[in-house]
């Protein structure tokens, strides 16, 4: 069916969402997770590698006339700006033109920009392709979260979404370890090692792009855009594959949805839906993203400076400490994710935010008393981030499931851009000033600001969080195209 035919306002009755949600877990779902979810590893790799190679890039003989401050300041800000603008730009297109088309385009952009970063010969070239790398990654967040939530059965949606978003920290671990090897001038020349780290990111993106070719378009998106026959074919093929794999018949689906198909939904209607009809949910999304953004900046933005300033840890050894806290970050969503589907969203979201905030308050108190050394401070950070990472990942899960499907990608993009801007712009400006003074009281204040905002977000979640566990997306937020 063409777009013009979809604009006629045809009404269809379908059981496609119910058929997707009643599927048992299978190898097909694992392929979706790998094909779509591994981009977060690339993001973690990107962010960590750039931070770790700053000192090497600024050295004579690196092949690039750039200072360490320009790498961690200008280049980092451009990456954040690219991610924010990319999320908003690609998010709107994802809702209009489909999940599959956009997650192929945005990954292709990331691949090209990262490869071109590796051959940087001038500062302006490096800055340009750091921005374009972020522009691609920002689009990935909107397209991928939308596709995952619409393809993964409701019973597993929470734990899968948390695990995928938490995999950022696997990339961070890999980036830290890769940097240690790549920046060793006994193994690689000073002007080659840092280039290889970017080239590896491009190679990994190419592998993911090849796998992603086999990921279908979201049948839910196809339904509302007048392509119900294609949606039926895709779901039937998935059902056959899952049935063959498990060797037993599938359970019967329950529930049908009546859709009045529309070619497009205007931005004004989307804005009114999100900011007026779902006002309390918008407040929830805002609170969750701002809270986690400031907590992470309170800890991670100045962690290297804190270790070197207060505990005399050499700059080239801070990467090992970062590996430890990155591992704690990944374990949180991995071990707690299932509870978001069983205990429930409200309890788990509010408790992970509150626990991480309270633990950071405790860490600040111990730090102020001089009761911590580098190892025990890192252990405290691990405990804080174990819960904070699960909470932060649940922020992405929340905004991807509590708004109508027609607005999903743009909502993800909006709140992602909001949180990223707060964490990547306002956060560093505040916390760099506090942690850079070398005074214990200022660093304690940085911890307390992050902890306070995280606790505030936890209290908001305790009141406003939506009990979305094991519920169909269409039950959580009725599609705008649903017939009354």
HUMO-V416156 format. One record per residue. NEAR is the number of other C-alpha atoms within 10 Angstrom. D_LAST is the distance of its C-alpha to the last C-alpha in whole Angstrom. Layout:
NEAR|D_LAST, NEAR|D_LAST
This chain:
11|24, 10|25, 13|23, 10|24, 15|22, 20|19, 15|19, 13|18, 15|14, 13|14, 17|11, 16|13, 14|12, 17|14, 14|16, 21|18, 24|17, 20|18, 21|21, 22|23, 22|22, 18|24, 21|27, 17|30, 14|32, 13|35, 12|37, 14|34, 19|32, 14|36, 15|36, 20|33, 20|34, 14|38, 20|36, 24|34, 26|35, 20|39, 26|38, 23|38, 23|42, 26|43, 25|42, 22|44, 27|47, 25|46, 19|46, 23|49, 26|51, 22|51, 18|52, 24|55, 21|57, 18|57, 18|61, 19|62, 25|60, 18|62, 16|65, 12|68, 13|68, 18|64, 17|64, 18|61, 14|63, 19|60, 16|60, 17|59, 13|57, 16|56, 24|54, 16|53, 13|52, 14|51, 22|50, 22|48, 21|46, 22|46, 25|44, 26|42, 23|41, 24|40, 29|38, 26|36, 21|36, 26|35, 33|32, 24|31, 18|32, 27|31, 28|27, 23|26, 19|27, 29|26, 23|22, 20|23, 16|25, 21|25, 27|26, 20|29, 14|31, 22|31, 25|32, 20|35, 16|36, 24|36, 23|38, 17|40, 21|41, 29|42, 24|44, 18|46, 23|46, 28|47, 23|50, 20|51, 22|51, 21|54, 17|56, 17|56, 13|60, 12|59, 15|57, 13|55, 14|54, 21|53, 21|51, 18|49, 24|48, 29|47, 23|44, 23|43, 30|43, 30|41, 28|39, 28|38, 29|38, 31|35, 33|33, 33|33, 27|32, 34|28, 31|28, 26|30, 25|28, 29|24, 27|26, 22|27, 22|24, 26|22, 22|25, 23|26, 25|25, 22|23, 20|26, 20|29, 27|27, 29|29, 24|32, 25|32, 25|30, 28|33, 24|36, 23|35, 26|35, 29|38, 27|40, 26|41, 26|44, 23|45, 26|45, 28|47, 26|50, 20|50, 28|51, 28|53, 19|55, 21|55, 23|56, 18|59, 15|60, 23|60, 24|61, 14|64, 13|67, 9|69, 10|67, 14|65, 14|67, 20|65, 18|64, 17|62, 25|60, 26|58, 22|57, 19|56, 24|54, 22|52, 19|52, 17|51, 22|48, 24|48, 14|49, 15|46, 23|43, 17|45, 11|45, 19|41, 20|40, 11|42, 15|40, 19|36, 11|37, 12|35, 17|32, 17|29, 18|26, 20|23, 25|21, 21|18, 23|19, 19|20, 25|17, 25|15, 27|18, 27|18, 19|21, 21|19, 12|23, 15|24, 21|22, 17|23, 12|26, 16|27, 19|25, 15|27, 12|30, 18|30, 19|29, 12|32, 15|34, 21|33, 16|34, 11|37, 12|38, 13|38, 9|39, 9|36, 11|33, 15|30, 10|28, 10|25, 15|21, 11|19, 11|15, 13|13, 17|10, 15|8, 22|9, 23|9, 25|13, 21|15, 17|19, 15|19, 14|17, 8|20, 12|22, 8|21, 11|18, 19|18, 15|21, 12|19, 16|16, 19|19, 13|22, 12|20, 13|16, 16|18, 13|22, 16|23, 21|22, 20|24, 15|27, 22|27, 30|27, 20|30, 23|32, 32|32, 27|33, 26|36, 30|37, 30|38, 24|39, 30|42, 31|43, 22|43, 25|45, 29|47, 22|49, 19|48, 19|49, 20|53, 18|53, 19|56, 19|58, 21|58, 21|59, 16|62, 17|63, 14|63, 13|64, 11|66, 16|64, 12|65, 14|62, 12|62, 13|62, 19|58, 20|56, 14|57, 19|56, 21|53, 19|52, 16|52, 24|50, 28|48, 17|48, 23|47, 27|44, 26|43, 23|44, 25|41, 31|38, 20|40, 14|41, 20|38, 25|35, 19|34, 16|34, 25|31, 22|29, 15|31, 11|32, 18|29, 24|28, 20|29, 16|32, 25|33, 28|32, 24|34, 20|37, 26|38, 33|37, 26|39, 22|42, 28|43, 31|43, 18|45, 19|47, 30|48, 22|49, 17|52, 25|53, 24|53, 16|55, 15|57, 19|58, 16|59, 10|62, 11|63, 11|62, 18|61, 13|62, 17|60, 13|59, 13|58, 18|56, 18|55, 18|54, 20|52, 24|50, 21|49, 20|48, 30|46, 31|44, 26|44, 26|41, 32|40, 30|39, 30|37, 33|35, 28|35, 27|34, 29|31, 27|30, 23|29, 24|27, 23|25, 26|24, 29|23, 27|21, 25|19, 26|18, 24|15, 24|16, 23|16, 25|19, 28|20, 32|24, 29|24, 30|24, 30|26, 31|28, 23|28, 26|29, 26|32, 25|33, 18|33, 24|35, 23|37, 20|38, 20|39, 24|41, 23|43, 16|44, 14|44, 23|45, 21|48, 13|49, 15|49, 24|50, 17|53, 15|54, 21|54, 26|55, 14|58, 12|60, 14|62, 12|62, 17|60, 15|59, 17|56, 25|55, 21|54, 18|52, 24|50, 28|50, 22|49, 20|46, 26|44, 32|44, 19|43, 22|40, 34|39, 26|40, 19|38, 26|35, 30|35, 18|35, 22|32, 26|30, 20|31, 12|29, 17|26, 23|26, 17|23, 15|23, 23|22, 22|25, 18|24, 16|20, 22|18, 26|17, 19|13, 12|14, 16|16, 15|14, 17|10, 20|10, 22|10, 20|9, 17|6, 14|4, 7|0
